[in-house]
Every structure is written in structure tokens, then in C-alpha cells.
Amino acid sequence: MTKWQLFRLLRRNNNLSLKRSPAFEQNKWAKLFIYFGAAVFALYLIIYGTAMGAAADGEAGMIISFMILILPIDFLLRFIFQTTPAMMAKPYILMPISRYTAIECFLAASHLSGYNFLWLAMFLPYSVIALAGGAAWGDAVCVTLLSLLLIIINSQVYLFFRTLVNRHVLWILPAIALYALPFSTLLADKSDKTFKHLLEALQDIGTAWWTVPFALCLIAALFCVNRHFQFKYVYEEISKKKERELKHISNFAAFNRFGIVGEYLKLELKSNLRNKVMRQRTIMSLSLVVMFSLLIAYTNIYDNPMMTNFWCLYCFAIYSVTSLIKIMGQEGNYIDLLMVHQENILAMLKAKYWFYCAVLVVPFVIMLPAVFTGKFTLLMLTAYMLLTAGFIHFVIFQLAVYNKQTLPLMQKVTGKGNFENGMQIAIEIIALLGPGIIVGLGYLVAGLTATYVFMCLFGLALVLTSHFWLRNVYTRMMQRKYDNLEGFRSTRE
């Protein structure tokens, strides 16, 4: 069997595996939203490509200078939505084929990903308008090819860093440094002359004939590097190498006073500290909370009232949204044990709620000094904290009724993807957009101060009645327990 035949076979098997998945019905909902999102994204790319083409005034290479902004955005989008080929290659590692063949096939598929070619919605309008403005045909074609090749190169850079970040979260720092490197000239030269020279040099390089062959060689080199690292870490993970032993074990005795809820608080803390998947998610989420909180509180980036309120809200909400969106997923690994004693799961839900409410103290404390400088008000911070603790948590905890896919606790490279059904997506949209709608309508109708008071009262009411709506969530979970148990068992690694 040739590699081309094997490539087609693996593509076919991957499509069949999606259809045979227990979550196929959920996948269809996810695909619907993915296609809708792709269409909106393409529309935005066409608009931006047209605007850049008009600004280029016949200079075909100008878009290459914009790549220092486009590539970081592309990397961030991939980091949020894209998995690594190693996740799909796991079933083929022990088959009687060359050990690198499966990795190579899936890496090649990542080059031909539809997402990569979606960027042509920006590059083609730009080139057409540049041609109309007087650019040469050869320059326009060269720039379009080079732009697409840079996106493909960026996909390989993403795979490299994502694989390493899965090993240790601190690998995100070199990735940030790489994309921040072109902007370091702004710090070195406050007159911006060096940065402008860099943009002019990139613009000139964009139309040079040798850039396309050079980009192809760079793609080949990155392909070899990724092939090595992808296989190395997949093989290490599926061979179940011994983990480093813990040097210290904390009993968290302070939680003993809370009885069974305290025991689940211990479990939540230990899960976030010890399990690879949850620990990485916690570190990434808290890092985003700290970063955005510091940016909002101590810089002038978002000084207008609308953006200040928007980001202040999501500084409080981002950790809960990213961590609780798959609520019950990690418990799916041992859900059978939780069913042994009556109301065990209710106690676990209460512990989760207390834990995620306590985390809200982090952004509150970070942004508190900004209250004394006059940028925020204490009422504003309290309103957003209570709205998150009440409304957002109330909405997201409804996902506990419908989530039924097990999330791996330790495997990070070869874990399965998790898709949504229509009800889950609807709940997530309400959690993300609902607070913004409340703030926007309140601002238009009654003003910010009255809106903050309403948010405090509304959020506090949901916090004080949490026992009742958590019991309602628990009751509905028990009504679906056999369906959910089947889903958790069938999606375990």
C-alpha cells in the first residue's frame, strides 16, 4: 500500500469513526455551528482583505507586513479550536505499518485543512484590488502564494508549541515571545523608525521570487520536527510511563468542618492540582484572568465605559466559563462510584459551586487597587462578582444535566474530542451573552449605577437560593441518569 492510498484510507477511517461515535448526534449540532462560524469568519476576512487592498494603493507586498498581526491571531484561533494530529493517530501506532506513517498522514492532512484555505477569503480580495490599483501580475500571485504558505507554516508552529504546552504549560511563554518579537522594536526605539523599517522590509520581501521556495523548504523542515515530537509524546503517553511520585500530600483538614461537602471540596482542589488536564486548564484560565485583570485595571487600553464594563465582566467570568463548560466530564471517569450513596452528586455540585465562587476573589483583589485610583467603583466590582456567582454559575450548572462525555484526567495528547448538542450550545450562548445583554439594557434604560444595584440584588438572590436550584439540577440529573451513565461509560478512554 502506497502512502497516498494509506492517506485516503486514514481519512476514510476518521470520517467513519465520527459517524460511529456515540456522540454523532451531538457532532451534527457542533458541525452546524462550526459551518455558521466559518461563514461569518470568511465574511470578516473578505471585508478586511478588501480594506487592506484599498489601503495598499497598488503595493502588492503590503499584506506581508500585516502578517505580523495576522499570524498571532491565527495562532490564538488554532489554540482555542484545533487539536493536534496525535489525537487521531493513537489507534494506528501499534499497527504493522511504519511507526511514523500515521503521524505523517495526519500532519499532511493538517497542511490541507480547510481552515488554512479559508484565509484565501482575505488574500484573494486583497490581490484583486491590488491588481486593479496597478500591481504586477507576478507580484500579486507571489504574495497570494506566500501568504497562504505563511498560514501553513503557522499551523506547523502551532502544532510544535501545542504539543510542548501539553507537556508543560510554561512552553506558552516562548510562543508568546516569538509572536511578540517583531513588536520588540517599539520598545527599543520609541520613535517607531525601526518598526517602520521592518514593515517596509517585509513589504519588499513579499514580492521577491525566492520567498515561495524558501517557505516550502521551511514547511518541510517543520514537518520533520513535528513528526518527531508528535510520535515521541504519543508513544510515551500510550506506553503509560511511570509518573513522578508526589513529594507532599496535603489533607486540607480545614474542610473537614463541612462534612461530605468538604470532602468534595478536597476532591475538587486535588483534581485541579494533580491531574494533568485539569491542572493545565486551571493554570491557563487563571493566567488569563490575571492578565486581563491587570490590563483593564492598570493600563489605558480599554478606557471607554463600554469596553471597561465588558472586560471587567469577563475577568470574573472567564475562569468559570472555561472550566465549568465541561462540568461532570472529569467525574465521568468515576461516576458509577458517585451513584453508590444517595445525594452524593448533590454534595459534589454544592462543593463545585462553593469552589468556583471562591475563585472570584482573585480578580476582585487584583482589580481592587483600581478602585482607589478612581478607574472602577466598589459597586461595579461587587456587581460583576455577584452576577457571575449568581447568574452565570446558575446557567452553566444546567450543563451538568446534559453533559455525558468523559474527559480524560491524565491524557493530554491523545484525548478524544468532545462535541456539543443543541441544548448544551444554547446554555453556553446564554451564559456568554446574557450578562452583556443585562448590562447593555440596564445602561440604556436606567443608567449604570441603577444597573449595578440590580445586578447585585439579582446575583445575590441566586447565590442565596443556590441550595434550591442545585437540588433542581440534581433531580433532573437523576431523571436522566441511565442515559448519562451510558454516555460516560462509552466515552471513557
N, C-alpha and C positions, 0 to 999 in steps of 0.2 A: 504494500500500500504506500503510495507516494504521500508526501506531506500535504499536497493540495487536497488529495482525497481524504486524508485524515482531518484536515481543517474543516472540510464540508461535513464530515461525519460528526465531529465535535459540536459544530454549530447546530446540526440537526438534533443531537442528543440534548443540548442545552435547551432548545425550544421545547422538546418533548418533556424534559424534566419540569419545566414551568407548568405545562398542561396537566401533568400527573401530580403536581403538588397539592397537598390538602388545602392550601390557601389559594387555589386557582381562581375561585370566585372573587376573593379579595384582590388578587393580582389584576383582574379586569378593571376594577374600580381604580386601582392605582395607575394603570396604563391610561385610562381616560383622562385623569388629572395631569399625567405626565405629558400627554399629547396636547392638552389645552395649554399647559405651561410652556411647552416648546413653541407653540404657535404665537403666544404673547411675546416670548423671548425673541423670536425671529422678527416680529414686528418692530420691537425696540431696536434690534440690530440694524434693520433697514433704515429706520429713522436716523440713528447715529451715523451709519455709513453715508447716508445722503448729506447730513450736516457736515461731516468731515470732508467729503468730496467737494462741497461748495466752498469750504474754507481753504482747501488746498490750492485753488486757483491754478490748476494745471500741473502742480508739482506731484507726480505720481508717488514719490517716495515718502511723502509726509506721513502716511499711515504707519510706516515702520517706526517713526519716532513716538507714535501713540501706543506702540506695543508695550512700552514700559508701564503703562496703566492697564492695558487690556490683559496682559499675561497674569498679573496678580489677581485680577477679578476672575479670570478663568480658573486659576488655581483654587480660589476660595469656593467657587461653584462646584468644582470637582470634589473638593474636600467634604462638602456638605452632602452631595448626592451620589458620588461614584464609589464603587467598591474596587478592590484590586482583583486582577485575574486569578490570583492564588486561590480565592474563594471558590472559583469554578473548577480549578484544576485538581482539587483534592481527590475526587474519586478515581482519577486516572494515574495517580503517582505509582501505584503498585501493579499496574497492568504491564504486560510484556511488550512494551514499546520503549524507545529511548527515553531516558528519565527527563530530558529537557523538552521532549516533543510537545507534550500537552501545554507546558508553560509557553513555549514558542507560539503555538497556535492561538492561545488566548491573548498573548501580547500582540500578535499580528491583528487580531480582531479589535483590540483597543486602538490600533492605528486607523482602522477603517470604521470606527464608531460614528454613528450618525450625528452625535453631538459635535464631533470635530468639524464635520462638513456644514453644520448649522451656522458656523461663523462666516460662511460664504455669504450669508444674508447681509453681512456688513461689508465684506471685502468687495463683492461684485458691484453693488451700487456705487461704492467709492470709486472703483476703477472706471466704471462707465462715465461718471460725472467728470473724473479727471481727464478721460479721453475727450470728452466734449469741451473741456477747458483748454485743450491744446497739448496734452501729454502724448508722448510717442507710444505706439502700439507695443513695442518691445518692453518699454518701461512698465506699462500697465500690466502686461502679462507676468513679467518678472515679479512685480510687487505682489500681485494676487497669489502666485505660487508660493512666494517666500512667506507671506502672511499665514497661509494655510499650514505650511511646514513648521512655522514657529508655534502654532497651536498644537501640532502633533508632538513637537519637541517638549512643549509644556506638559502634555499628557504623560510623557515618559518621566519628566522631572517630578510630576505629581506622584506617579507610581513609586518612584525611588523614595521620596520623603514619606509618603503614606505608609510604606512598608516599614520604614525605620521608626516612624512615630508610633506604629502599632507595637513596636518593641519597647520604646521608651518615649514618653511624651515630650521630653526636652529636645528631641530632634526637630521639633517645630521651630525652635529658635534659629538654626541655620537656614531653614526655609524662609523665614521672615527676613533674615539678613540678606539672603540672595535677592529677593524682590525689592528690598529697600536700598540696595547698593547704588542704583542709578540716582537716587534722591539724596545720597550722602554728600554729593557735590553742593547741594543747597546749604548744608551745614558748614562745609569748608569754605565756601565763597558766598558771602551774604549779598554780593552784587548780582548774583544769578548768571554771571557771564559764563562760568564753566558749565553750568547746566544747559544754557542755550547752545554752547558749542557742541555739547554731547548730542542734543537734539538734531542739530544741523549735520553732524557726522552720521548719525543713524539715517537721516533722510537721504544723504548721498550714498551710503552703503546699500540702501534698499533697492536701488536701480542698477547696482553692479552685477555683471553676468556671473561672477564666481560665487555669489551668495547662495544660490539654489543648490549647486553641487556640495558646497560646504555644509549646508543644512542637512542634506541627505546623509553625508558622512557622520554628522553629529547624531542623527537619528539612529544610524546603525550602531554607533558606539554605545549610546544609551540603551539600545535594545539588548546588547550583550550584558551590560551591567545589571539591568533589571532582571534578565533571565537568571543570572547567578543568584541575586538576592532573593527573588521570588521563590526559587526552588529551595534555597538554603533554609529559609524560615518556614516554608510549608512542611518540608521534610522533618525539621526539628520539632514542629508543633504536633504533627500526626504521630511521630515516634514517641511522644509523651516523655520527653526528657525530664529528669527529676528537678523539681523546683527548689530554689534556695530555701533552707529552713528558716522559720521565723526566730529571731533572737529574743523577742519580747512579746508577751501576750498580756493584754490588758483585760481585766474583768469588768470594767465600767460599773463598779459596785454602786456608784451614785444612783443608778437607775433601778436598783432593787426595790426602792420605796414605791415604785409604780406598778408592782406586781407583774402580771402577764404582759401588759403593755410595755413595761420597762424591759422585759426580755426581748421583745420585738424591736425596741429601740436599740438594744445592744446588737441585734442581728443586722439592723439597717446600717449602723455605724461600721461594724466589722466587714460587712459586704462591700461598703464603699472604700474601705481601707485596704482590703486584702485581695479581692477578686480583680483580675486584670481589666476586664471590660468595664466594670463599674468604677474602678479607680481612675482609669483614663477618662471616662466620661465626666466624673466629678471634677478632676483637675482641669479639663478643658472648659467645662461650664463655669466653674468658679473663676478661672483666669479671665474669661470673657466678662463676667460680672465685674471683677476688679478693674479691668482695662476700661470698659465703658463708663463705669462709675467715676474713675479718675479723670477721664476725658471730659465728661459732662461737668463735673464739679470744679475742675481746676484749669480748664482751657476756655478759649473763646470760640471754639469750633461751632458749637450749636447754641448761639446766644438768643435766637429769636424764640418767642414763647411756645410756638407750636412744636419745634424740634426739641426744645428743652423738656417739655412735658412728655413727648413721645419716647425719648431715650430714657428719661427718668423712670417711666413705667416699665420699660423692658429691662432696665438694670435690675429691677426687682423680680421681673417675671422670667427672665431668660433661664435661670437655673432650674426652676420648677418645670418649665415647658420642655426643656431638652432632656431632663432626667425622668419626668413622670409620663412622657408621651408613650412609653412602653411599659407602663405600670402593670405589674403581675408577670411581666416577661421573665425576669430572673427567678421569681418564685415558681414559675412553671417547671423548673428543674426538680422541685421537691413538693409540688402542690398536693400530691397524694398524702404526705405526712401532715399537711395543714388541715386536711379534712378529717383527721382522726378525732379531734376534740371539738365539741360544739362551740361556735363563735370564735374559734381561733383566728379566722380570717378577719373578723370584725376588729379584734385586738390589734392585728397586724396593720389594718387600714388606719386605725387611730394612731399607732406609732409612726407610720409614714407621714400622716398629716402633721403631727407634732414636730417631726424632724424637719420637714420642708418649711414649716412656719418659722422654726428657729433659725434656719439658714438665712431668712430675710433680714436678720440683724446685720449680716455682713455688708450689703450695700447701704443699709441705713447708717451704719457707723462711718463708712468711708465717705459718704456724702454729707454727714453732719457738719463738718467744719465749714462747708459752703453756706450753711445756714447763717453762720456768724459773719460771713463776708457779705451777706445780702443777696447772693445769687438765688438761693432757694429759701423757702419758708418752712418752718417746722410742720405747719399744717399740710403743706404739699407732700413732704416725705411721708408723714403719717398716713395721708390719704392713699398714696400709692402702695404702701406696705400693707395696709388693711384690705385694699381692693384685691391685691394679689393673694393674701392669706385667705380671704373670703371668696370672692367671685371666681378668680382664675383657678384656685385649687378645687372649688366646688365643681367647676366644669370639667377639669382634667380628670378628677377622680371618677367621673362617669365612665371613663375608658376602661376601668377595672372590670366592668360588666361585660365588655365586648372583646378585650384583648385576650387572645388564646394561643399565641405563638411563643414558644420558649426561646429565651435569649441565652446564649452560652455565657458562663461565668468566667471562663479562663481563655477560651479560644478567641483570638482577635483577627487572625489572618484568614482562617478557613471557615469562619462562621457563616451561617445562612443569612440571606436577606430576609427582611420582614416587611410585608406589604399591608396595606390597609383595606378595610371595606368601607362602604359608603357612610355608615353611621360613625365610624371612627374619624373619618376625614371631616365630617360635619362638626363633630365635637371639637376637633383640633382647630378648625376655622373659627368657631365661636370663641374659643379660648384666646386665639391670637388677635381677632378683630374686635371682639366685644368690648374690652376696656377702652380701646381707641374711640369706638362709637359713643360710649358713655361720656368720655371726656369731651369729645367734639360737640355732641348735642348739648351737654351741660354748659359749655363755654358760649355757645350761640344763644341759648335760652336764658340762662341765669347768671353767667359770668363765672370766672374761675374760683373765686372764694366760696360761693354757694355750691359749686360743683364738688370742691374738695370736702366740704362738710357732708354732702350727700354720699360721697364715696366712703368717707369714714363710717358713717352710720350704716350704709349698705354692707360694707365689708365686715364691720364688727358684728352685725346681725347674723351673717353667715358663719362667722367664727364661733359665736356663742351657741348657735344651733347645729354645730358640726356633728354632735352626737346623733342627732335625728337623721340628717341626710346621709351620714356614713352608714347608719343602720339600714337606710333605704337602699343604698348601693349594695350592701352586704346581702340583703333579702333578694334583690334582683340577680345577684351573682349566684345565689343558691338555686334560683329557678332555672338557671342555665348551666348548672354545674356539670352535668354529664356531657353536654356539648363542648364546654370549655375544657374539661378533662381530656376528652378525645383529641382536641386540638393541641393541647400542651404535650400529650404523650407522642403524637405523631410528628411533632416538630422538634423533638429533642435530638441532640447530636448523637 
